[in-house]
Amino acid sequence: MARVIVVALLALLAACSTGYVSRATWTRPGVTMQQLTLDETECARKAADAPNTPDAVVGGVADVVRIVVEETRRDRIYTDCMTARGYARTRS
């Protein structure tokens, strides 16, 4: 039982550590810092506004999986938004 709790906590910690803006550096030739900030903010808002998955009644590990799925989807929405605006992602 303790092993399940540790795994669940580690998965939750990993899910919480994902971030839309902080994980990568976005570049686009000729873009100003103001435009980059505006685009990042708009894409982060678009990702945050994505609908949530249905809440699992059972809780526990099922909720951890649900949260990881939601965060992965939000990261994809953010990445797609920035790419559509002409930015290239470079890992920092």
N, C-alpha and C positions, 0 to 999 in steps of 0.2 A: 504494500500500500504506500509506503514511504517513497518507493522508487517512482510510482505513478505521480505522486505529488511533485517530486523533484523534476521529472520530465515536463509536467504541465507548467511549472513555474519557469523553467528554462525556455520553453516554447513561447510563453507569454512575454518574457523578457526580450526574446528575439523579435517578436511581433511589435513590441513597443519601441524598439530601437530603429525601426524603419522610419525614414523621413523623406518627404518629397523633394525638398530643396537641398538639404545638407549632404546627401550621399554622392552627388556628382557635380561637376562643374560643366556648365552649359556655355558653348561658344557659338558665335555667329559673326562672320566678318562684317565690320562696319556698324555693329550695334552699340548704342550708348548704354551706360550703366543704368540710366533711368528706364530705358526701354526693356532691358534685361530684367530689372526688378519688377516692372509692371507685368511682363509676360510670365515670370515665375509666380507672381502673386495670383494672377488670373488662372493659371494652370493648377496651382495648389488649391484654389477655391473650387475649381471644377472637380478636382479629385475628391476634395472633402465633401462635396455635395452629392457624390455618388450614393445611390441607395444602399442601405445595409442589407445583409442577408437575414433571413428570418431567425429570430432568437430561438436557440435550442432550449427546450424545456428541461432537459436532463442536466445541463450545466457541466461544470468540470472540464474534462478534456474536450468534450464536444464544443464548448464555447471557445476554447483555445484554438481549435481547428478553424472555427468560424471566423475568429478575429484574424488569424493568419490569412485566410482566403480574402477577407475584406481588404486588408492592408496590401496584399499582392495586387488585387484589382485596382486599388487606388494608385499604387505606384505605376501600374501600366497606363492608367488614364493620364497621369501626370506626364509620363515619358512620351506618350503618343501626342499629347497637346504641345509639348515643347518641340518635338520633332516636326509636327505640322507647321509650326511657326518658323522653321528653318534652322533650328539649333542642332548642334552635334554634341553628344554626350561624351565627356572625358572623365574617367575615374580620377579622383584626387587621392 
